[in-house]
C-alpha cells in the first residue's frame, strides 16, 4: 500500500517502503514547494538589508562615522594650503583657482564617486578594493586557486539579490573575457594587491603627516621649540594612539566622535568668521572659470601643484574600505550634513585670509595663523586630538584589508581578533598594529617635515583612486544593470581627471613618492610569493589526489588498525583525498573509527550562515565511516574554538548520515545542502553528478527515529512533510545505529590531524624559482602563525603529519 509523492516531472518522484508489521501509515501525496533561505533571499529587493535598519541605529552609526571616518578628511586643511603655496602666493586669484579645484575635486571624487556611487558597489555591506574583487569573483571565476564548487553559488548571500545581470550581453562578454583569459585574471589580481599594498603603505604615512602638522602649530606660541622636539612629541603621540587600538573600534568611535564633532563645528565657525572678516568674495571660487585661469596663468607649475591639492581628499578610499564598520545610509547622512559643509567652509575661510596676507613670511602654519588669537589654544588642542583620531580610519582600513588578504591566501597567517560582538567587521590584528606603529615612527623620525611626507603620501592616494575606478567599471559592466552610456560617462570622467592627477604626482617621482612605492613593492612581493606557492601546492595536491580504488585498498588493509575516537583530518582540498593520507597510513597503519577530512574554505562573501556552512560526502566503502566535509566561511567570519567547531560539525554530520540513508535514490551519489537546522520541506533535482537535496528544516539528532515509531501521530506528521507513504523499520534502525556510532566515537575523544607539508622547488627548477620557494616562502612560513593556532586546536589533541612536496 505504497504511495508515491509527486513533485512534478522536473523534480522527480520518491518512494520510501515501510516496515510491513504493525506500523503501516497511509499518507496523501504532498506537493513540496521550494521555500528555502535562498529562495526567500532571491525575492528580496537589492540592498534591503540597508533599507530595513532603524533610524536609531542609523543615527548611532552616523555619530560613530564622525569619529572613525572623517577625522582624516577633517584635518587635511591643516596642511593642504601650506604644501600647495610653500613658495608663496604669486597672484591673488591663484588662491581662488586652488580653492575652486579643491571644491570641485572634493565633490567629484569624494562625494559623488565614493559616497553616492562606490558605496553601492559593496560586497554585502563590505567596501574597499578587496570587496570589489570579491564581488567580481562571485560573478566570474577569476580566482587563481581552482577550488570553486557549484554548491557555493547556492549560499544565500553569494549573489546579489534580484535578477542577475549576466543575461545582459555586455555582462556575458565581460564574464567570458575574465574567465577565459589568464592575462585578465592575473591583471585583475595584480591591480587588487597593488591597491592593497598602497593602502597599507598609506597607513604608515597618514598618522605622521596628520599629527606632525598639528604639533607644528605649537611653534606659534613656543618659538623656541626645535624640529627635533616636535618630531619626538609626534612619536610619543603615535605610540599612544596605536596602544589603544586593542580596545576596539567600537569603543574608540564613541570616545572620539564628540571630539571630532566639536572640531568640525569649530572649523566651520572659524571659516565663516574669516570669510566675513577678510574677503567674502572668495565665494567666487564656485565659478569653475577660476580653474581655467589658474592653469593658463601658471601652466606647468599649476599642473604640478595638483599633487599637493589632492591631499584635500586623502582618507576617501579608507572611508570606502571601512564601510564594513558602518552602513551606507549612516555614512551618506553624516557626510552630507556634517563633513562636507564644515570642510568647505574651512578651505574658503583660509583662502579669504590668504588673499589678504599674501606676503606672510611663513605660510607653513597658515591654518593656525588664520584663527582668532583668543581661540588658538582650544583650536590647537582640538586639532591635535583630531589629527590623532584622523589616523584611526587608516588603521581600521589596514585591519580590514589584512583580513581580506588572509581569506584569499595572499599573506602569511596572522592573529585576527574581533573586538565587537555586535559588528563583526570591527577587527584588531596585533602584528599589523605593531608593524604600523614602528613604521609610522620611523617615517616621522626620518622625514621630519610634513612637506616631504606629503610627497610620499600623494602617490598612494592617486594610484588607489585609479584602481578603484577600473574595478568599479568592471562591476558596472558585470554586475550592475546600468546603461552603457552611464558607464561610459563614469569611466571617461574619472579616468581622465585621475590620469591628470597621476601624471602630476609621477612627475615629482624622485622627490619622495618612491618611499611608499618601495614599501608597496615589499608588501606585493610577500603577497605574490605566498599566493604563488599556495596555488602551486594546491594544484600539486589536486593532481596527486588518492583515487577511489586506492582509498578502498588502504581502508581494507589487514594490518590497518581502527582505534576509538573521531579523527579530523585537515586538508585544503575541496575534493578528493589528499596524498598525505596514504603517507600517514604507510608510517602509522592506524586510523580512528570515524574519520572526517575537513577543508576550511573562505568564500568571496563577508558572511556564511552556519546553516549553510557544511558540505558532506561519504567515502566508500560506507562501513568504514569516512567522510569528506567542506566548512565554508565568509572572509569576515570568525573561526570558532576547536571544541565549539566539533560540536556543530557533529550535529550536521548526524543530519547528513540520516538524510543520506533516508533520501538515497538508487546507486547514484547524494549531496545534501543544509539551509537551516530542521527540515519541513525539501526538493531534489537530478544533475549529472547525482542528486541534490535542498533541506530546509532538519530533524535534530536528539529526535531519534525509534522515538518517532513509538508515536505514530508525530511520525505521520513528519512523514507527510517528507512526501512519503511508508518506511522500512530496518532502515530506520540502521540510521539510528550510525548516529550512535558517531556520537560514541566523539565521546571517546577527538584528535585533530594536520598535514605539515614542506614545499620545495624541483631540482631542475630555475634559480629564481628556487630562491622564491626554498628561501623566501620558507622564511615567511616559519615566521607566520601555525595552522593549529589559527584553528585554536588544543595541543594535547593535535597530531601533525609531515610530508615534502616538490613543485
LOKE-144405 format. One record per residue (C-alpha): x, y, z. Coordinates in steps of 0.001 Angstrom, whole numbers, padded with zeros to 6 digits, always signed. Last residue first. Example, Ala and Ser with C-alpha at 12.3 -4.5 7.8 and 13.67 -1.06 7.14 Angstrom:
BEGIN
+013670-001060+007140+012300-004500+007800
***
This chain:
BEGIN
+056631+021746-007095+058309+019166-004889+056109+018354-001916+057520+017228+001438+055470+015447+004110+054988+015790+007853+051954+014588+009790+050997+016530+012895+048686+015119+015581+046950+017528+017959+044665+016626+020867+047011+017672+023685+047912+020866+021816+044327+022103+021886+043316+023402+018418+042516+027121+018153+042162+026899+014337+044645+029741+013713+046870+028288+016422+046712+024815+014853+047703+026266+011475+050878+027811+012804+051297+031577+012851+053893+033001+010472+057681+033041+010899+058422+029563+009505+056119+030173+006552+057717+033509+005703+061232+032027+005717+060182+029041+003609+058467+031341+001116+061603+033458+000668+064144+030618+000797+063129+027395-000928+060175+028699-002925+061290+032114-004172+065024+031366-004340+064398+028032-006077+062035+029680-008556+064630+032320-009401+067396+029719-009871+065477+027630-012415+063868+024344-011455+065705+021067-012190+065836+020009-008533+062091+020638-008029+061280+023563-005755+060482+022848-002138+057231+022808-000167+057017+021398+003352+053618+019911+004092+052729+019819+007770+049445+017920+007485+047147+018466+010419+045311+015723+012312+042971+016851+015092+042040+014054+017517+038607+013877+019146+037850+011598+022076+035823+008552+023077+032736+010768+023377+033103+011667+019700+033388+007945+018961+030131+007276+020778+028363+010115+018958+029412+008763+015584+028420+005204+016453+025063+006380+017823+024300+008151+014557+025152+005045+012571+022856+002973+014795+019982+005429+014367+020291+005283+010613+020381+001471+010636+017328+001364+012940+015372+003500+010493+016499+001370+007567+015330-001734+009390+011998-000052+010110+011274+000344+006391+009167+003426+005759+005754+004053+004263+003946+006805+002341+006459+009529+001876+006495+013153+000881+008926+014059+003682+006482+016588+005102+003832+013879+005429+006475+011701+007023+006887+014166+009830+003157+014424+010635+002691+010655+010446+005676+010200+012723+004157+012512+015304+000836+010667+015131+002530+007251+015189+004456+007999+018415+006594+004941+019240+007980+004928+015702+009113+008529+016258+011096+007584+019324+012889+004882+017360+013615+007525+014699+015652+009542+017120+014788+013162+017900+018033+014056+019661+019812+014228+016312+017670+017262+015388+015262+016844+012497+016176+019058+009557+014380+022193+008363+015044+023475+004842+016962+020697+003100+017855+021271-000534+018529+017799-001881+020930+017270-004773+021018+014045-006713+023882+012781-008872+026794+014486-010621+024905+014898-013894+022016+016535-012051+018625+015245-010917+016933+017611-008537+015673+017307-005017+013343+019453-003037+012765+019767+000674+010223+020827+003205+009895+020524+006962+013519+020165+007864+015417+021407+010935+018689+023335+011450+018625+025545+008385+019612+025619+004717+021505+022343+004527+022883+021133+001192+022779+017393+000713+024712+015515-001961+023678+012028-002932+025724+009712-005116+023787+007483-007517+023228+003870-006528+019438+004035-006414+017916+007051-004686+019194+007938-001234+016689+010091+000652+016554+008414+004068+020014+006891+004090+021866+010088+003238+019329+012046+005258+020255+010332+008489+024001+010401+007925+023812+014053+006846+021848+015182+009857+024303+013440+012172+027145+015168+010312+025341+018443+010973+025452+017884+014722+028987+016535+014557+030217+019719+012855+028432+021994+015329+030054+020293+018331+033403+019967+016586+033516+023730+015882+032706+024538+019505+035562+022329+020672+038016+023856+018175+037183+027459+019030+035151+029054+016273+036629+030751+013228+035482+034351+012849+033574+035270+009737+034649+038374+007773+036091+036443+004815+032958+034311+004721+033193+030728+005932+032622+027319+004341+033341+024038+006100+033932+021410+003409+033499+017866+004696+034614+014478+003381+033575+011379+005316+034979+008004+006398+032693+005659+008364+034415+002375+007342+031049+000716+006611+030493+003151+003767+033193+001750+001479+033345+004365+000012+033821+007946+001169+030759+009836+002350+030286+013414+001155+029392+016438+003281+029004+020178+002675+028867+022351+005783+028301+026079+006282+024772+026732+005074+023073+026509+008491+026066+028323+009996+025291+031375+007880+028125+032449+005609+029467+036008+005931+031580+038561+004063+031419+036916+000630+034256+035603-001544+034094+032179+000164+036749+031034+002611+037230+027283+002860+038096+025183+005886+038529+021667+004488+037954+018771+006867+038522+015090+006087+036341+013256+008617+037420+009879+010007+035361+007703+012349+036913+004634+013994+040277+006335+014080+043216+005357+011923+046265+003144+012399+048908+001914+009966+051396+004611+011148+054052+005378+008515+052256+003929+005499+048832+005035+006720+050116+008602+007201+051631+008697+003697+048378+007239+002366+046650+010338+003864+049270+012903+002755+048215+012480-000849+044953+014360-000159+041572+012595-000596+039278+014117-003224+037547+017460-003491+037770+020694-001512+041496+020263-000993+042989+022385+001798+043305+019485+004240+042561+018928+007925+041992+015361+009110+039510+015254+011976+039768+011860+013686+036899+010794+015922+037648+008206+018604+038381+004547+019203+041286+002972+017294+040997+001155+013976+044043-000881+012978+045264-001345+009403+047328-004542+009077+044669-006264+007008+044391-003415+004530+040752-002728+003644+040944+001028+004251+044014+001413+002061+042555-000703-000746+039348+001347-000713+041304+004591-000812+043333+003313-003731+040177+002324-005593+038657+005779-005056+041787+007532-006307+044131+009412-003984+044715+013007-005022+048050+013643-006734+046971+016303-009233+044887+018129-006628+047763+018028-004163+050112+019542-006749+047486+022120-007778+047099+023202-004141+050866+023442-003675+051254+025573-006806+048406+027873-005752+049884+028300-002258+053344+028864-003720+052060+031694-005916+049886+033180-003163+052765+033459-000678+055207+034738-003295+052754+037289-004706+051656+038617-001314+055174+038930+000111+056460+040576-003061+053457+042912-003006+054327+044011+000518+057934+044702-000473+056840+046613-003578+054343+048611-001526+057090+049808+000809+059250+050774-002170+056286+052530-003756+055604+054282-000462+059179+055657-000466+059480+056263-004219+056969+059102-003868+059696+061302-002326+061235+063831-004666+062317+061425-007413+058733+060857-008572+057808+064529-008966+056402+063951-012458+054614+060884-011045+052362+063131-008966+051375+065417-011841+050792+062430-014143+048549+060802-011533+046464+063978-011098+045916+064205-014858+045128+060483-015007+042564+060967-012247+040717+063512-014364+040685+061272-017443+039865+058028-015604+037079+059744-013694+035182+061460-016479+035715+058789-019152+034801+055851-016891+031695+057404-015369+030434+058716-018721+030987+055336-020363+029165+053524-017573+026252+055950-017842+026122+055383-021609+026273+051616-021178+023045+051834-019214+023269+050190-015820+022232+046686-014826+025009+046261-012300+027092+043109-012008+029434+042635-014958+029659+046005-016680+029157+048163-013586+031445+045922-011545+034113+046144-014249+033845+049953-014189+034180+049950-010396+037354+047887-010713+038919+050453-013041+037777+053425-010927+039114+051806-007750+042459+051252-009471+042674+054948-010401+041875+056162-006886+044344+053690-005359+047015+055174-007616+046170+058764-006586+046208+058276-002823+049344+056175-002604+051315+058525-004860+050321+061597-002832+051532+060387+000558+055189+060314-000454+055008+063957-001492+053115+064767+001718+055808+063115+003869+058378+065516+002402+056266+068563+003085+055121+067392+006520+058660+067620+007911+060870+065222+009948+061296+062685+007097+063352+060079+009020+061925+060452+012537+058335+060598+011321+058764+057725+008856+060390+055564+011571+057529+056314+013981+054911+055420+011375+056736+052189+010507+057025+051086+014158+053338+051728+014820+052243+050125+011556+054201+046932+012341+052883+046791+015907+049272+047162+014715+049772+044589+011963+051034+042008+014468+048233+042740+016960+045351+042486+014448+042160+044179+015694+038814+043946+013962+035411+045626+013707+033609+043999+010780+031663+041613+013039+029555+044439+014458+027511+043434+017511+030065+041219+019224+032768+043846+018826+036555+043449+019066+037018+040585+016623+040649+039467+016859+042757+038391+013882+046072+036595+014508+048316+036455+011464+048811+033859+008719+051201+034776+005912+049534+036798+003135+047686+036156-000101+045559+033191+000957+042403+034941-000295+040790+034995+003158+044018+036137+004799+044279+039073+002419+040714+040094+003246+041511+040212+006969+044616+042237+006174+042465+044790+004378+040086+045147+007312+042960+045724+009739+044641+048228+007415+041371+050126+006906+040913+050398+010669+044394+051918+010868+043559+054264+008006+040348+055426+009649+042080+055860+013010+044795+058180+011707+042419+061119+011788+041896+060498+015510+045399+061722+016175+044795+064671+013895+041536+065375+015704+043297+065377+019101+045970+067793+017897+043446+069986+016115+041217+070026+019211+044126+071109+021405+045266+073717+018870+041766+075105+018428+041216+075476+022168+044679+077087+022440+044304+079480+019500+040775+080693+020115+041693+084086+021592+044202+084631+018780+041497+084387+016115+042293+081634+013569+044129+082397+010324+047655+081980+011698+046782+078457+012875+045773+077391+009352+048558+079315+007611+051214+077462+009591+053551+076577+006697+052956+080010+005114+055905+081611+006841+056816+085153+005731+053239+086463+005133+053187+088482+001889+049898+087137+000574+048080+088133+003736+044717+089479+002482+044174+086776-000140+045492+084194+002326+042805+085010+004933+039986+084606+002395+041508+081330+001223+041657+080110+004828+037947+080859+005246+037014+079082+001988+039020+075992+002989+037304+075877+006385+033847+076443+004874+034470+073512+002514+035458+071245+005413+032402+072068+007547+029869+071924+004710+031058+068459+003582+031685+066840+006970+028330+067185+008647+025156+067279+006563+026306+065371+003503+028926+063215+005231+026839+062265+008280+023842+061220+006198+025787+059457+003466+027818+057485+006013+024748+056439+008037+022876+055448+004880+025665+053273+003592+026084+051351+006848+029011+051130+009281+032070+049034+010149+032053+047125+006852+032105+050514+005086+035691+050952+006297+037132+050397+002811+035087+053243+001328+036209+055702+004029+039737+054409+003583+039463+055403-000080+038482+058945+000904+041191+059325+003549+043102+061871+001499+040617+064195-000176+042335+067565+000367+045736+065962-000308+044782+066168-003981+045914+069811-003907+049544+068834-003263+049870+066695-006391+047762+069178-008353+050634+071661-007870+052436+070064-010842+049709+071308-013197+049912+074845-011832+053693+074911-012267+053329+073617-015812+050973+076480-016841+050712+079059-014029+048460+081673-015677+046514+079384-018007+046213+076757-015265+044806+079264-012752+042541+080937-015345+040943+077589-016186+040344+076824-012502+038997+080343-011924+036311+079747-014569+034934+076954-012374+032811+079539-010546+032442+078201-007017+035634+080183-006352+033523+083364-006373+032781+082565-002741+036206+084059-002070+034486+087455-002407+033605+087297+001279+037111+088563+001886+038746+089174+005273+036212+089407+008107+033226+087571+006570+035308+084729+005140+037476+084500+008233+034466+084244+010578+032691+081711+008327+035800+079534+008280+036253+079884+012033+032665+078683+012575+033083+075745+010176+036337+074728+011830+034744+074919+015288+031791+072765+014211+034124+070197+012658+036265+070069+015809+033195+069734+018053+032111+066672+016033+035675+065354+016050+035757+065477+019850+032256+064002+020262+033125+061096+017896+036417+060135+019532+035151+058144+022519+032210+056573+020680+034476+055554+017825+037235+054263+020106+034795+051955+021899+033509+050481+018611+036992+050432+017076+038351+048033+019686+040279+048218+022957+043365+046784+021244+043762+050005+019277+044716+051953+022417+048472+051308+022018+048462+052537+018414+047378+056015+019512+049765+056121+022482+052739+055306+020241+051645+057967+017766+051522+060640+020472+055063+059838+021600+056356+059940+018012+054753+063370+017469+056403+064775+020592+059675+063330+019306+059313+065128+015963+058284+068418+017574+061402+068272+019758+063694+067550+016815+062215+070470+014879+063017+072857+017710+060589+074663+020027+061964+078126+020840+059046+079745+019010+056543+078407+021588+053203+080095+020866+053422+079948+017070+055627+076836+017290+052701+074871+018727+051191+074710+015250+053920+072227+014332+052176+069677+016566+049116+069732+014298+051052+069128+011089+053114+066401+012812+049935+064576+013875+048411+064488+010402+051625+063820+008459+052850+061062+010801+049468+059269+011125+048738+059259+007350+052109+057872+006230+052207+054284+007543+048535+053724+006728+049304+054876+003189+051659+051917+002866+048745+049639+003805+046583+051281+001136+049403+051027-001414+049788+047294-000731+046045+046764-001105+045871+048776-004311+048729+046703-005712+047061+043506-004441+043904+044313-006393+045647+045513-009531+047720+042308-009653+044642+040096-009193+042854+041827-012050+045946+041594-014239+046399+037893-013394+042793+037086-014271+042897+039155-017478+046170+037518-018555+044639+034088-017953+041851+034994-020363+038898+032611-020430+037158+033595-017198+037637+037363-017319+036732+037663-021001+033753+035321-020711+032329+037342-017807+032868+040629-019635+031007+039325-022692+028227+037947-020520+027854+041318-018822+027843+043050-022215+025052+040815-023488+022812+041225-020485+021557+037998-019021+024516+038078-016613+022661+040895-014841+021326+038520-012251+017673+039124-011315+017421+040325-007751+019527+039800-004702+023264+039986-005047+024785+036549-005369+026648+034509-002774+024479+035645+000126+022052+032703+000052+024713+030075-000488+023640+028145-003582+026545+029583-005592+028964+027729-003354+027404+024402-004388+028934+024704-007865+032361+024488-006289+035393+026720-006823+038695+025361-005515+040903+026002-008555+043030+028741-006899+043586+031616-009375+040174+033131-008623+038633+034847-011657+035535+032689-011995+033046+035428-012864+030001+036706-010959+031242+035841-007488+034805+036853-008359+033625+040374-009240+032153+040869-005767+035318+039567-004152+037443+041961-006227+035184+044883-005270+035418+043842-001604+039196+043711-001957+039271+047287-003202+037126+048629-000388+033647+048062+000973+031669+045436+002883+027888+045569+003289+027039+042601+001079+030106+043250-001076+029662+046941-001697+029268+048544-005100+026644+050826-003547+029372+052647-001611+031087+053353-004924+028345+055592-006299+026959+058155-003815+029682+058387-001170+032667+057307-003271+032318+058841-006717+029891+061679-005999+031047+062944-002592+034733+062113-002501+035993+062326-006061+033699+064926-007653+032706+066998-004606+036211+067153-003163+037738+067757-006565+035167+070503-007242+035859+072397-004029+039631+071851-004019+039992+072971-007645+037980+076115-006865+040149+076825-003817+043291+076437-005953+041939+078902-008518+040695+081317-005856+044139+081342-004218+045764+081828-007605+043477+084842-007993+045669+086863-005628+048779+086098-007729+052143+084520-006873+051277+083047-003473+054372+081786-001626+056941+079039-002169+055066+076574+000104+051816+077507-001638+050441+073976-002236+052101+072469+000860+050754+075045+003347+047406+075196+001522+046847+071451+002044+048462+071122+005523+045998+071720+008365+043032+071751+005975+043512+067923+005766+042268+067503+009352+038617+066843+008516+039397+064280+005815+041429+062308+008358+038876+062916+011131+036043+061796+008905+035921+058021+009108+036219+056941+012752+034896+059708+014993+032320+061209+012629+031247+057763+011479+030375+056944+015099+027638+059606+015018+026319+058208+011760+026334+054744+013362+024106+055999+016171+021905+057881+013717+021469+054766+011595+020787+052582+014653+018014+054933+015766+016756+055234+012194+016207+051511+012110+017862+049322+009502+015466+047925+006933+016826+049883+003969+020341+048584+004413+019332+044949+004499+017102+045529+001519+020160+046303-000577+018544+044751-003659+014911+043755-003280+014048+040403-001673+012852+037522-003835+016278+035905-004000+016521+035975-000211+013382+033846+000125+014529+031302-002444+017999+031002-000937+016526+030634+002544+014464+027662+001477+010862+027693+000318+010959+025182-002536+007499+023841-002883+006622+020273-001976+003404+018864-003376+002233+016331-000821+000912+012885-001639-001575+011547+000888-000335+009344+003726-001083+005762+004635+000727+004516+007684+001531+000902+008385+003458+000331+011618+002328-003029+012935+004475-005080+010597+005311-004401+006921+008064-001842+007631+007565+000870+005085+008904+001435+001540+010064+005016+000850+009057+006296-002576+010339+009396-004390+009440+011319-007535+011276+013638-009897+011622+017432-009593+011144+018312-013262+008350+015827-013658+006321+017350-010875+006611+016904-007137+004615+013725-006899+004999+011642-003793+004288+007962-004480+002172+005923-002091+002756+002349-001042+000000+000000+000000
***
